């Protein structure tokens, strides 16, 4: 393979790693926001009158859903950040993980879809396959920390 094309693809891999970290950070911010909403709903439950059962059931359901979505956003963001670090360090496991995340990102319109299209282009190129092949020496490809 042409070393100039590999060098260019290394720049795209680094950019994709940064975008994954940014996408993960945004998911963590969303998770914190949803957690705050869940705490507000929990406050409604704790301050409810003892006889206000219908509002208590709705608030309990809402609180549970907020906490579940918040946990999902934290996991989603954490996995993206971890994978971004792996992509930047050219870890062999990072490419397949990124491909799975890319398929799931397709459904997060519009930004997740745009990220997914770019990630498919980067991750499915022959140069990227060569970069992430465990048999290729990391010294010659410039792994970054």
N, C-alpha and C positions, 0 to 999 in steps of 0.2 A: 504494500500500500504506500501511497505517496505520503511522505512525512509532513509536507505542507498541509495536506487535507486533515491529517491527524491532529496537527497543531491547531488548526481552525476548529476542529470538533472539540478539542479540549477546552477551548474558550466557551463553546456552546454548552458543554457539560457543566462548567463552572457557573455559567449564567443560570442554567436549569437548577443547579443546587441552590443558588441564592433565591431563585423564585420559589422553590419548595420550602425553604426556610421562611420566606416572607408569607407564603400561603399558610404555613403552619402557625406563624405568629398571629396572623389575622384570625385563625380558628381559635387560638387561645384567648384572644381578646373577646371574641364572640362567646366563648365558654364562660369567661368571667362575667360578661353582661347577663347571660342567661342564669348564671348562679345567683347574681344579685336579684334578678326577678324572682327566682325560687325562694330566696330568703324573704323577700317581700310577701310572697304568698304564704310562707310559713308564719310570718308575723300576723297575717289575717287569721290563720288557724289558732294561734296562741292567744289572740285578743278577742276571739269570738265569744259571744254569750253562750252559756251552757245549753240553752234551748234552741239555738240557731243551727239545727242539724243540716238542712239542705245546703246552706252556704258552707258549712264545714266540710261536707262531702266534696263539693266542687273545688274548694280551696285545697283539700288534700290531694285530689286528682291533679290539679294544676301544679301544685308543689312537686309532686312525684314526677310529672312530665318535665318540668323545668330542670330538676336535678338529673334526670336521665339524659336529656339533651345536652346539658352542661357537661356531664361526664363524657358523652360521645364527642363533643367538640374538643375537650381536653385530649382525649385519646387520638382523635383525628389530627389535631395540631402537633401533638408530640411525635406521632409517627412521621409526619411530613418533615419536621425539623430533624429528626434522627436520620431519615433517609437523605435529606439534604447534606448532612454531614458525611454520610457514607458515599454519596455521589462525589462530593468534593475531594474525598480521600481515595476515590477510585476503588472502593471495596467491591468484591465480586457479587455480594448479595444485594448491593444497592440498586443495580439495574433491574432485576426482576421485581423487587419491591416497588420501585418507581413505576414500572409498567402496570402493576396491579392498581396502584394509587391513581395512575393516569386514566385507566378505564373507569374508575369510580368518579374521578373529577369531571368526566364528560357530562355528568348530570347536574353539575353546579353552574347553571347559566348565569351570566355570560363568561365570567372570568375563569371559572374552572374549566370550561370548554376550551377557551383560548389557551390556557396553560396546558391542557391535555393535547391539543393539536401540536403545539410546539414540542412537548415532551415526546410524543410519538415520533416526530421528525428527528429529534436528537437521538432518542434511545434505540430506534430501529435502523439507524444507519450502519453500514458495514464498518466504518471507522470506530464507532462507539463500541460495537461488538469486539473489535480488536483491542480497544483500550481496556475493557472490563474482562477480557480473557485472563484467567488466573495464571496462565503459562507465560504471559507477557511480563517482562521485568518492569517493576515500578520505577526504577532509576531512569530508564530511558524515556518514560512518559511523564515524569514530573508530577508525582503525587503531591497534593497540598494538604496541609493540616488545618 
